[in-house]
Amino acid sequence: MKCETCREALSARLDGETEPAPPEAVDRHVTGCPACRSWLARAERLHRTILLRPAPPVPDLTAVILERTPAPPRDGWPARIALAMVAIAQLALAFAQLLGVEDHAAGHSAESLVGHLSHESSAWNLAVGVGLGWAAVRTKAAAGQLPALTGFVALLLALSAGDLVAGQVTAGRVLTHGLVVAGLVLLFVVNRQHRLRNRPSPATTADTSDFAGTETDHETGETPERPRQHRGFRRPASRHAA
């Protein structure tokens, strides 16, 4: 019997497994081989050390993990559906302006309308409707539309109030701007819901010194060093040199 086969059988015997060779032949080889007897003695000492070594104490963090686990996020469908309805109404208003239906229904004469400005207004209403609809589908896009739409609504309300007081526009025409105002409010709601859904959990932002900073390594007895946090802007990795 070779020493490799004998030591493999002895290792299996220590682990309580089936030996790959007859036990009698293994014992005869160990009796006549000083190298295998020395190997067996070292293996037995190591085996006893592993079996008698106590396991390091591990705290039960189940309650802490469950407490810090955020609740399942809600999709905020009511606000998104309402924003989609406002987008559809805004698109209908834009198409009505482009086709001239609204102007004829209001009784305005063709001479009193500036064609190019009317087309610009219709194009803007169309763009607002498309943007609101896209924000209802992809809530992440709501944040990008808020600055422009907020400035537009603020200026529009101020100018519309002045025109209404001066009698240059009817109250019905001013009320049509309520769609874009409602769209702006719903944009704020959808954007807030999106930010709440994607907000990092408290476990990632809280101080982890209670666990990592106070415990010591059981092997070396040293306190592990906390990783340095990168502050500032970090450039994205290149596709070819990640």
C-alpha positions in Angstrom: 0.0 0.0 0.0 1.3 3.5 -0.9 1.5 6.2 1.7 -0.9 8.4 -0.2 -3.6 5.7 -0.1 -3.0 5.0 3.5 -3.2 8.7 4.5 -6.4 9.1 2.5 -7.9 6.2 4.3 -6.8 7.6 7.7 -8.3 11.0 6.9 -11.6 9.3 6.0 -11.5 7.3 9.2 -11.0 10.5 11.3 -13.9 12.2 9.5 -16.2 9.2 10.0 -16.3 8.3 6.3 -15.9 5.1 4.4 -12.2 4.2 4.0 -11.1 3.6 0.4 -9.0 0.6 1.5 -9.5 -2.3 3.9 -8.9 -1.2 7.5 -6.7 -4.2 8.3 -4.3 -3.3 5.4 -4.2 0.4 6.5 -3.4 -0.6 10.1 -0.6 -2.9 8.9 0.9 -0.1 6.8 0.8 2.3 9.7 2.5 -0.2 12.0 5.4 -0.6 9.6 5.6 3.0 8.3 7.1 5.7 10.7 6.2 8.5 8.3 2.5 7.5 8.3 2.5 7.1 12.1 3.8 10.6 12.5 1.3 11.9 10.0 -1.5 10.1 11.9 -0.4 11.6 15.2 -0.4 15.1 13.8 -3.8 14.6 12.1 -5.3 13.4 15.4 -4.0 16.4 17.3 -5.4 18.7 14.7 -8.7 16.9 14.7 -9.0 17.2 18.5 -8.1 20.9 18.4 -10.8 21.6 15.8 -13.4 19.6 17.7 -12.6 21.1 21.1 -12.3 24.7 19.9 -15.4 26.7 21.0 -17.2 28.6 18.3 -17.0 32.4 18.6 -20.1 34.1 20.1 -22.3 35.6 17.4 -25.0 38.1 18.4 -28.5 37.5 17.2 -29.3 40.4 14.9 -32.6 39.2 13.6 -34.6 41.8 15.5 -32.3 44.6 14.4 -32.4 43.5 10.7 -36.2 43.3 10.7 -36.5 46.7 12.4 -34.2 48.4 9.9 -35.7 46.7 6.9 -37.9 49.3 5.1 -41.5 48.5 4.3 -42.3 47.4 0.7 -42.6 50.6 -1.4 -45.9 51.6 -2.9 -46.0 52.4 -6.5 -48.3 55.5 -6.0 -50.7 54.5 -8.8 -53.4 57.1 -7.9 -51.2 60.0 -8.5 -49.7 58.5 -11.6 -53.1 57.8 -13.1 -54.3 61.3 -12.3 -51.2 62.7 -13.9 -51.9 60.6 -17.0 -55.4 61.9 -17.2 -54.2 65.5 -17.0 -51.7 64.7 -19.7 -54.4 63.4 -22.0 -56.6 66.5 -21.3 -53.6 68.7 -22.0 -52.9 66.9 -25.3 -56.6 67.3 -26.3 -56.4 71.0 -25.6 -53.2 71.3 -27.7 -54.8 69.4 -30.6 -57.9 71.6 -30.3 -55.7 74.7 -30.6 -53.8 73.2 -33.6 -57.0 72.4 -35.4 -58.6 75.7 -34.6 -61.6 74.1 -32.9 -61.2 76.1 -29.7 -60.8 79.5 -31.4 -63.9 79.1 -33.5 -65.9 77.9 -30.5 -64.9 80.9 -28.5 -66.1 83.2 -31.3 -62.7 84.8 -32.1 -62.3 86.2 -35.5 -59.3 85.1 -37.6 -58.0 88.7 -37.8 -57.7 88.9 -34.0 -55.4 85.9 -33.7 -51.8 85.9 -34.4 -51.2 82.7 -36.2 -47.6 82.1 -35.4 -48.1 82.8 -31.7 -51.1 80.5 -31.6 -49.0 77.7 -33.2 -46.3 78.2 -30.6 -48.8 78.0 -27.8 -50.2 74.9 -29.2 -46.8 73.3 -29.6 -46.0 74.1 -26.0 -49.2 72.6 -24.8 -48.5 69.5 -26.8 -45.0 69.2 -25.4 -46.4 69.7 -21.8 -48.9 66.9 -22.4 -46.3 64.6 -23.7 -44.0 65.3 -20.8 -46.7 64.8 -18.2 -47.6 61.5 -19.8 -44.0 60.3 -19.8 -43.6 61.3 -16.2 -46.7 59.2 -15.4 -45.0 56.2 -17.0 -41.5 56.8 -15.9 -41.6 58.6 -12.5 -37.9 59.3 -12.6 -38.5 61.8 -15.4 -40.7 64.0 -13.1 -37.8 65.7 -11.5 -36.4 67.0 -14.7 -39.7 68.7 -15.7 -40.3 70.4 -12.4 -38.0 73.5 -12.8 -39.2 74.4 -16.3 -42.9 73.8 -15.6 -42.8 75.6 -12.3 -41.4 78.7 -13.9 -43.9 78.5 -16.7 -46.9 78.1 -14.4 -45.8 80.9 -12.1 -45.3 83.4 -15.0 -48.5 82.2 -16.7 -50.6 82.7 -13.6 -49.2 86.2 -13.1 -49.8 87.2 -16.7 -53.3 85.6 -16.8 -54.4 87.4 -13.7 -53.3 90.7 -15.2 -55.0 90.0 -18.5 -58.2 88.9 -16.7 -58.3 92.2 -14.7 -57.7 94.2 -17.8 -60.5 92.4 -19.7 -58.2 91.1 -22.4 -59.1 87.4 -21.8 -62.2 85.7 -20.6 -62.5 83.7 -17.4 -63.2 80.5 -19.4 -59.9 80.9 -21.2 -58.1 81.3 -17.9 -59.7 78.2 -16.5 -58.1 76.1 -19.2 -54.8 76.8 -17.6 -56.0 74.7 -14.6 -54.8 71.6 -16.4 -51.2 72.6 -16.4 -51.5 73.7 -12.8 -52.9 70.4 -11.8 -50.2 68.7 -13.8 -47.5 70.6 -11.9 -49.0 69.6 -8.5 -49.2 66.0 -9.6 -45.6 66.2 -10.8 -44.5 67.2 -7.3 -46.5 64.3 -5.8 -45.1 61.7 -8.3 -41.6 63.0 -7.8 -41.9 62.8 -4.0 -43.2 59.3 -4.2 -40.3 58.3 -6.5 -37.8 59.8 -4.1 -39.3 58.0 -1.1 -39.3 54.7 -3.0 -35.6 55.0 -3.9 -34.4 56.5 -0.6 -31.7 54.3 1.0 -32.7 52.3 4.0 -31.7 53.5 7.5 -29.3 50.6 7.8 -27.1 52.0 5.1 -27.1 55.6 6.4 -26.9 54.9 10.2 -23.7 54.7 12.0 -22.5 51.1 12.0 -20.0 51.6 14.8 -22.3 49.5 17.2 -21.3 46.4 15.3 -18.1 46.9 13.3 -16.3 49.5 15.4 -16.6 47.8 18.8 -16.0 44.2 17.9 -12.6 42.7 17.6 -11.3 40.0 15.4 -11.2 36.6 17.2 -8.0 35.5 15.5 -5.8 38.6 15.9 -7.6 40.4 18.7 -7.4 43.7 16.7 -10.3 46.0 15.9 -11.0 45.9 12.2 -10.5 49.2 10.4 -13.6 50.7 8.9 -13.4 51.3 5.1 -12.9 54.9 4.1 -15.9 56.6 2.5 -15.3 58.4 -0.7 -16.5 62.0 -0.6 -17.1 64.2 -3.6 -17.7 63.4 -7.3 -16.5 60.0 -8.5 -16.0 59.6 -12.3 -17.7 56.5 -13.8 -15.5 53.6 -14.7 -14.7 53.3 -18.4 -16.2 50.4 -20.3 -12.8 49.3 -21.4 -10.9 50.0 -18.2 -13.4 49.2 -15.5 
